[in-house]
Amino acid sequence: MSNPYLNFAAGFDRLLKKGKTIRMEDASAASRPLLSEKALKVLLFSPHPDDECITGALPLRLLRELKMNVINVAVTLGSRKDRQLERLKELKRACNFIGFGLVTLGDRGLEKVNLKGRKEDPGNWAKGVDAAANLIRETQPSIIFVPHEGDWNSTHIGTCHLVNEAMGRLEPSFHCRVVETEFWAAMSNPNLMIESSVADVGDIVAAISLHAGEVERNPYHLRLPAWMQDNVRRGGELVGGQGGAAPDYAFSTLYRVSNFTQNKRTPLFEGGRCVSCNESLSAIFG
């Protein structure tokens, strides 16, 4: 018997092979919306260069649809000191392409942002917490993005704890939305599924490819669309409800959003929300 799905599977294989031949040298930057000086600010705390793109589907929609000023915060520039300056150059290209602002915590990012570093070098850790807290005070963001506590990679987990401690030092009057992200390990209880358009996914993949040294060893940018497709499967039940039908999205990213006020996080809403490309984000983030 013939199997009509063989051509379907072969199509994915062909796409991956073709993707490896694409080069970004002559690509022009994606269009950045004209932002008002009064635009609400978003801080996207990224453990490594490239995380700003991998988890950036919702920030990109906030930029393009709600005209928010999305600022990527480079927490580290990686652990290899011989690659840090080159990774910073790649990061600048990627942020410029996708339209995000960029700041670094320290001239070359922080070092030892992990639970081992917090235990063994508390002075260095405290300086990082202070740097993050001061940035939040100066910026007064409406939304903060940070990895969730179980995101496997030690620097992702460290970034979660670093930002949480920084937020704990803020004045009680400060309030914002907190959006937890995932990549290396899935959240067990996300409450927000965000659909991405084909155009947005194309721009995200292109921006990741500008982290040339990283994708050369592992072309994970080419597999990102498949990950975003699998998020639709997961989110259909984790966010939409067990046994529910998955929404008719091609691509999505899962998050967990809460309200931060009086130095406490509280649920923003009951249950989960799925937001398609045709729906406004303003009800949650306006």
ABEGO torsion letter per residue (X at the ends): XBBAAAAAAAAAAAAAAAAAABBAAABBBBBBBBBBAABBBBBBBBABBGAAAAAAAAAAAAAAAAGBBBBBBBABAEABAAAAAAAAAAAAAAAAAAGBBBBBBEAAEBBGBBAAAAAABAAAAAAAAAAAAAAAAAAGBABBBBBBAAAGBAAAAAAAAAAAAAAAABBAABBBBBBBBBAABBBABBABBBBBBAAAAAAAAAAAAABAAAAAABBAAAAAAAAAAAAAAAAAAAAAEBGBBBBBBABBBBBBBBBBBGGBBBBABBEBBBBBAABBAAAAAX
